[in-house]
Amino acid sequence: MAQKITGLIHHPYVPPAGFEAPQPGVFKASTVFFPTVAAMRSREWKDKSAYTYGLHGTPTTYALEERLCTLEGGLQCLLAPSGLAAVALASLAMLKTGDEVLIPDNAYSPNKTLAEGELKAWGISHRYYDPLNPADLESKFSAKTRLVWVEAAGSVTLEFPDLPALVRLCKQRGVPVVLDNTWGAGLAFAPFDLLPDSEPGLGVDISVHALTKYPSGGGDVLMGSVITRDPGLHLRIKLCHMRLGLGVGANDAEAVLRSLPSMALRYNAHDAATRTLAAWCQGRSEVVQVLHPALPDSPGHAHWQALCKPEPGGAAGIFSIILAPHYSQAQTDAFCDALRLFKLGYSWGGPTSLVVPYELASMRSGGWPAHLKPGTLVRFSVGLEHVADLQADLAQALTALA
């Protein structure tokens, strides 16, 4: 019996090489074996030439990282256990006590609360700038500025900034710029080569992506990525990544790998349905403003048009509406409760349509933004249901509101 038990652990069988299938293999490991002490001492995990410990990478995570680089046009990728973890990693790797970070006022709210919480407590200051006004960003630079965040389109209100102009300002001052590219997903525009025909090489230094959204596509995986082109910058972030002990599970990496081949098809479908619903909402008397970059009167539309393709695939599957100011927040909440196919829930990019009402004034440093009409705001994430059914759902809920 003892030999049997030991044989189950130290079994000599090795499967033959050469197995190929549509999906990459799933390798789960904390411990990685070495054939000799010399091999243990000589293996290098920083350049992906070998394996040393599961936290530093396996064939499964390396495969996902390389495919994400292809998606976004980067050269190096690191995986984090969530989109927010990827956001935090970028800031923690780039900033130290006495530094300052500039963040767009319409950024993903947890990015702002990270700056207001941990970064502030560690002696790292922050200031918010108007992403629709490059001159405002320019005025906020100081001798302490060491990092600038950009986001396209903005979280919740979906303003699309003049991204090339913002990046140029950072390049002129030698300040690294990091993009939250979750909305664009590597499909709507190329983050590392924004204007390839007129300004080759103009791009961000770091692209952060919440893989939880479109790369996963199922609403069941939490993961983020940090992608770069510069080897030195990548190593700086990678060492911070190692010291923080960030890692992802092999099954989660497998789920994203399995979803990537259909990502462009899903993104296009989300986009097409969202444009249909956003245009329909423009004709409703209850709605005073619809926010979606492809709509001509949405803030930053011209910047979106210059950077992204006009057909489906050039915008993500989210849009927001502002209900007329005579509707209270309680009535707005009741409208959201009345929806049947749109489920109340955070995130986006999955098969199920979602809705969230926001108290926007509390999310902006200057209160309600001047470029938005007064009212109450609701954001929709459009899933993969039939668009006519989603439109009917909106219609019945708006009727209930009235």
C-alpha positions in Angstrom: 0.0 0.0 0.0 2.8 2.5 0.9 4.4 2.0 -2.5 1.1 2.6 -4.2 0.6 5.8 -2.4 4.1 7.0 -3.2 3.7 5.9 -6.8 0.6 8.1 -7.1 2.7 11.1 -6.3 6.0 10.1 -8.1 4.5 8.3 -11.1 7.0 7.9 -14.0 4.5 8.3 -16.8 4.9 11.4 -19.0 2.3 12.1 -21.7 3.7 12.2 -25.3 4.6 15.5 -26.7 2.8 17.0 -29.8 -0.8 17.3 -28.5 -2.6 20.2 -30.2 -6.2 21.4 -29.7 -8.2 24.6 -30.3 -7.7 25.7 -26.7 -4.4 26.0 -24.8 -3.7 23.6 -21.9 -4.5 24.6 -18.4 -1.4 24.5 -16.1 -2.1 24.9 -12.4 0.9 25.3 -10.1 2.3 27.0 -7.1 5.4 24.8 -7.0 7.4 24.3 -10.2 10.0 21.5 -10.4 13.7 22.0 -11.3 15.8 19.1 -12.7 19.0 20.3 -10.9 20.1 23.0 -8.4 22.0 24.6 -11.3 18.7 24.9 -13.2 17.0 26.3 -10.1 19.6 29.0 -9.8 19.8 29.9 -13.4 16.2 30.1 -14.5 14.9 33.6 -15.1 11.2 34.5 -14.8 11.4 38.2 -15.7 11.8 37.6 -19.4 9.4 34.6 -19.6 12.3 32.3 -20.8 11.6 29.8 -18.0 9.3 28.9 -15.1 10.3 29.3 -11.4 7.1 29.6 -9.4 3.4 29.6 -10.2 2.9 33.2 -9.2 5.5 34.3 -11.8 3.7 32.6 -14.6 2.8 29.3 -16.2 2.2 28.3 -19.9 -1.4 29.2 -19.4 -0.8 32.7 -18.1 2.0 33.4 -20.6 -0.3 32.4 -23.5 -3.0 34.8 -22.3 -0.5 37.6 -21.8 0.9 37.2 -25.3 -2.6 37.2 -26.9 -3.5 40.3 -25.0 -0.4 42.1 -26.3 -1.6 41.2 -29.8 -5.0 42.6 -29.0 -3.8 46.0 -27.8 -0.6 46.3 -29.7 1.7 46.1 -26.7 4.9 44.1 -26.2 4.6 43.1 -22.5 1.6 42.2 -20.3 1.0 41.5 -16.6 -2.1 39.9 -15.2 -3.8 41.1 -12.0 -6.7 39.6 -10.1 -9.2 42.4 -11.1 -9.4 45.5 -13.2 -9.1 47.6 -10.0 -6.0 45.6 -9.0 -4.5 46.5 -12.4 -5.3 50.2 -11.9 -3.7 50.1 -8.4 -0.6 48.2 -9.8 0.0 50.9 -12.4 -0.2 53.7 -9.8 1.8 51.9 -7.1 4.6 51.0 -9.5 4.9 54.5 -10.9 4.5 56.7 -7.8 6.3 57.4 -4.5 5.9 59.7 -1.6 6.1 63.4 -2.8 4.8 62.6 -6.3 1.6 63.8 -7.8 -0.9 62.0 -10.1 -3.4 63.8 -12.4 -6.7 62.0 -13.0 -9.7 63.0 -15.2 -12.6 64.1 -13.2 -14.9 61.6 -15.0 -12.6 58.6 -14.3 -13.6 55.2 -13.0 -14.6 56.1 -9.4 -12.4 53.5 -7.6 -9.4 55.0 -9.3 -10.3 58.3 -7.7 -11.0 56.8 -4.3 -7.6 55.0 -4.4 -6.0 58.4 -4.9 -8.1 59.9 -2.1 -7.4 57.0 0.2 -4.2 54.9 0.1 -2.2 57.2 -2.2 -2.9 60.3 -0.1 -2.1 58.4 3.1 1.3 57.5 1.6 2.1 61.1 0.7 1.1 61.0 -2.9 -1.0 63.9 -4.0 -3.6 64.1 -6.8 -5.5 66.6 -8.8 -8.5 66.2 -11.1 -8.6 67.8 -14.5 -11.3 68.3 -17.1 -10.7 65.7 -19.8 -12.6 67.7 -22.4 -10.2 70.6 -22.0 -6.5 69.9 -22.7 -5.7 73.4 -21.5 -7.0 72.4 -18.0 -4.7 69.4 -18.0 -1.8 71.6 -19.1 -2.5 74.0 -16.2 -2.5 71.2 -13.6 1.1 70.0 -14.4 3.6 70.7 -11.6 7.2 69.9 -10.8 5.8 66.9 -8.8 3.6 65.4 -11.5 4.9 61.9 -12.2 1.8 60.2 -13.8 -1.3 61.1 -15.8 -4.3 59.0 -16.2 -6.6 59.2 -19.2 -9.8 57.4 -19.9 -11.7 57.1 -23.2 -14.6 57.2 -23.0 -15.2 58.5 -19.5 -16.8 56.3 -16.9 -20.6 56.7 -16.5 -20.9 59.9 -18.6 -19.0 58.7 -21.6 -17.3 61.9 -22.6 -14.7 61.1 -25.3 -11.5 63.3 -24.8 -9.1 64.6 -27.4 -6.8 61.7 -26.5 -4.0 62.5 -28.9 -3.9 66.1 -27.5 -3.7 64.9 -23.9 -1.0 62.4 -24.8 1.1 65.0 -26.6 1.0 67.2 -23.5 2.3 64.4 -21.4 5.0 63.5 -23.9 6.2 67.1 -24.1 6.8 67.0 -20.3 8.2 63.5 -20.1 5.4 62.4 -17.9 4.2 58.8 -18.4 0.5 58.5 -19.4 -1.6 55.5 -18.5 -4.9 54.8 -20.2 -7.9 52.9 -18.7 -8.6 51.0 -22.0 -11.5 48.9 -20.8 -14.1 50.7 -22.9 -12.0 50.6 -26.1 -10.9 47.0 -25.3 -8.1 47.1 -27.9 -10.8 47.1 -30.6 -12.1 50.6 -30.9 -8.7 52.3 -31.3 -5.0 51.4 -30.9 -3.8 52.7 -27.6 -0.1 52.6 -28.4 -0.5 54.0 -31.9 -3.4 56.5 -31.8 -2.7 58.2 -35.2 -0.7 55.7 -37.3 -1.2 57.6 -40.5 -0.3 61.1 -39.3 1.7 60.6 -36.1 3.2 57.1 -36.0 4.2 56.1 -32.5 1.9 58.6 -30.7 0.4 56.6 -27.9 0.1 55.9 -24.2 2.9 54.4 -22.1 0.7 52.0 -20.2 -2.7 50.5 -21.0 -4.8 49.1 -18.2 -7.7 46.8 -19.1 -10.4 45.3 -17.0 -10.5 41.8 -18.5 -13.6 41.3 -16.4 -15.5 43.0 -19.2 -15.3 42.1 -22.9 -12.3 39.7 -22.9 -14.1 37.5 -20.4 -17.6 38.2 -21.8 -19.4 36.0 -19.3 -19.8 38.2 -16.3 -18.1 35.5 -14.2 -14.4 36.3 -14.2 -12.5 39.0 -12.4 -9.1 39.9 -14.0 -7.1 42.9 -15.2 -4.0 43.5 -17.3 -1.3 46.1 -17.5 0.3 46.3 -21.0 3.4 48.3 -22.1 5.8 48.6 -25.0 8.9 49.9 -23.2 11.0 47.0 -21.7 12.3 49.2 -18.8 8.9 50.4 -17.9 7.5 46.9 -18.0 10.3 45.6 -15.7 9.5 48.4 -13.2 5.9 47.4 -13.1 6.7 43.7 -13.1 8.9 44.0 -10.0 6.1 45.8 -8.2 3.7 43.1 -9.4 6.0 40.5 -7.9 6.5 42.3 -4.6 2.7 42.7 -4.2 2.2 39.0 -4.9 -0.4 39.5 -7.6 -1.5 36.5 -9.5 -4.5 35.0 -11.3 -6.0 31.5 -11.2 -5.4 29.1 -14.1 -9.1 28.4 -14.6 -9.8 32.1 -14.8 -7.0 32.5 -17.4 -8.5 29.6 -19.3 -11.9 31.2 -19.3 -10.5 34.4 -20.8 -8.5 32.5 -23.4 -11.6 30.6 -24.4 -13.6 33.9 -24.8 -10.9 35.9 -26.7 -11.6 34.4 -30.2 -15.3 35.6 -30.1 -14.5 39.0 -28.5 -14.6 41.1 -31.7 -17.9 39.5 -32.7 -19.5 40.2 -29.3 -18.1 43.7 -29.1 -19.6 44.5 -32.5 -23.0 43.1 -31.5 -23.0 45.0 -28.2 -22.1 48.2 -30.1 -24.7 47.8 -32.8 -27.5 47.2 -30.3 -26.4 50.0 -28.0 -26.4 52.6 -30.9 -30.0 51.5 -31.7 -31.2 51.9 -28.2 -29.3 55.2 -27.6 -30.8 56.7 -30.8 -34.3 55.5 -29.7 -33.9 57.1 -26.3 -33.2 60.4 -28.0 -36.9 60.5 -29.2 -38.4 60.0 -25.7 -39.8 63.0 -24.0 -38.7 61.7 -20.6 -35.1 61.9 -21.6 -33.3 65.3 -21.9 -29.9 63.9 -23.0 -28.3 60.7 -24.2 -24.7 60.1 -23.7 -22.9 57.9 -26.2 -19.8 58.9 -28.2 -21.3 57.9 -31.6 -24.2 60.4 -31.2 -23.3 63.8 -32.8 -24.4 65.8 -29.7 -22.7 63.7 -27.1 -19.7 65.4 -25.4 -16.5 64.6 -27.4 -18.2 63.1 -30.4 -15.8 64.7 -32.8 -12.8 63.3 -30.9 -14.4 59.8 -31.0 -15.1 60.2 -34.7 -11.4 61.1 -35.4 -10.1 58.1 -33.5 -12.6 55.3 -33.8 -14.3 53.6 -36.7 -17.9 54.8 -37.3 -19.4 51.4 -37.9 -20.1 48.9 -35.1 -16.9 47.8 -33.4 -15.9 51.4 -32.8 -17.7 51.9 -29.5 -18.5 49.8 -26.5 -21.9 48.6 -25.4 -22.8 51.2 -22.8 -24.8 54.4 -22.8 -26.3 56.7 -20.3 -29.4 58.8 -20.3 -30.4 61.9 -18.2 -34.0 62.0 -17.2 -35.8 65.3 -17.1 -35.1 67.3 -13.9 -38.7 67.1 -12.7 -38.2 63.3 -12.0 -36.8 62.8 -8.5 -34.1 60.3 -7.7 -36.8 58.1 -6.1 -38.7 58.1 -9.4 -35.5 57.3 -11.3 -34.9 54.4 -9.0 -38.5 53.2 -9.5 -37.9 53.3 -13.3 -34.8 51.1 -12.9 -36.8 48.7 -10.6 -39.5 48.5 -13.3 -37.1 47.1 -15.9 -37.4 43.4 -16.5 -34.6 42.4 -18.9 -32.1 45.0 -17.7 -30.9 43.7 -14.4 -29.6 45.9 -11.6 -25.9 45.3 -11.4 -22.5 46.8 -11.8 -20.0 46.0 -14.6 -20.7 45.5 -18.3 -19.5 43.4 -21.3 -21.5 40.2 -20.4 -24.5 38.6 -22.1 -27.0 40.1 -19.7 -28.1 43.8 -20.0 -27.6 45.8 -16.8 -28.7 49.2 -15.4 -27.4 51.4 -12.6 -28.8 54.8 -11.4 -26.1 57.2 -10.3 -26.1 60.3 -8.1 -23.6 62.0 -10.4 -23.1 65.2 -8.6 -21.4 63.4 -5.7 -19.0 61.7 -8.1 -17.5 64.9 -9.6 -15.2 67.3 -7.8 -17.2 70.3 -9.0 -20.7 68.9 -8.6 -22.9 68.4 -11.6 -20.9 68.9 -14.8 -21.7 72.0 -16.8 -21.8 70.2 -20.2 -24.5 67.9 -19.0 -28.2 68.9 -18.8 -29.7 68.9 -15.4 -31.6 65.8 -14.3 -30.9 62.3 -13.0 -28.5 59.9 -14.7 -29.0 56.2 -15.5 -26.3 54.0 -17.2 -27.1 51.0 -19.3 -24.9 48.1 -20.3 -26.4 46.4 -23.3 -26.0 42.7 -23.4 -26.7 40.1 -26.1 -30.5 39.9 -25.9 -32.5 40.8 -29.0 -32.5 44.6 -29.3 -36.3 44.8 -30.0 -36.9 43.1 -26.6 -34.6 45.5 -24.9 -36.3 48.5 -26.5 -39.7 47.2 -25.4 -38.4 46.8 -21.9 -37.2 50.4 -21.8 -40.5 51.6 -23.2 -42.6 49.8 -20.5 -40.4 51.1 -17.7 -40.5 54.7 -19.1 -44.3 54.5 -19.3 -44.3 53.4 -15.7 -42.1 56.4 -14.9 -44.6 58.8 -16.5 
